[in-house]
Amino acid sequence: MGVKRLVVNFEICRKCKDCPIKCSYQFHPANDGSLTLREIITWQVVCRRCNQPGCVPSCPTEALKKREDGLIERSNTLCISCKSCTLGCPFGTIFPEMVPYLTAGCDYCQSRLKGDQKPLCVQTCPEGAIEYREIAKEEKSTPVEQNIAGIVTSWQKVIEEKSK
C-alpha cells in the first residue's frame, strides 16, 4: 500500500468562486475554518516533512517533535512563540501569524484519520475537487509538496506587474 495524499483537481476546483471548504487543524487555537486549501496550495504552507527538519532542533523548548511517519507535531503548552522554528524552516512553511502570535501549519487531520474519517477539507468540498487517496503511477499529476498533488490539464504562469 502506497502513501495517501491530498489530491486537488484544479479543473473542478476553479469552478467555485467562494471556496467553502473548512480546515480542522487542531493545534491551531484560533482556527475559524478560513484557511482554504487553495491558500495552502498557493502559499505552500504545508510541512514538507524534511528528512532532517531544521525547525525541530531550532526550538529551545522542544515543543516540536518529528513522528515516525514524518509529521511534525507541536505542543502548544511548550511553545513560547519565540519563532525560532520559523527561522529554522528552509521552506518557510512554519509562519508566525499576526494574531495571536502562534505558529501554524496543516497536520493532514491526524485525529480524523485515526478515526477512519476523511480530512475535513475533503469532506467539505462541495464539488469533490479534493480527495485523500493514493495516486496511480500512470495518473498525470503535479506534486505540490510531499503529500499534496494537483491534477491539471493545463498550467498557466501568472505574472503580475508591480505598479511604480
Secondary structure, DSSP 8 states (H G I E B T S, - for coil): ----EEEEEHHHHTT-SS-------TT-TT--S---HHHHHHHT-S----SS-SHHHH-TT--EEE-TTS-EEE-TTT-----HHHHH-TT--SEE-SSS--EE---TTHHHHHTT---HHHHH-TT--EEEE---TTS--EEEETTEEEE-S-----------
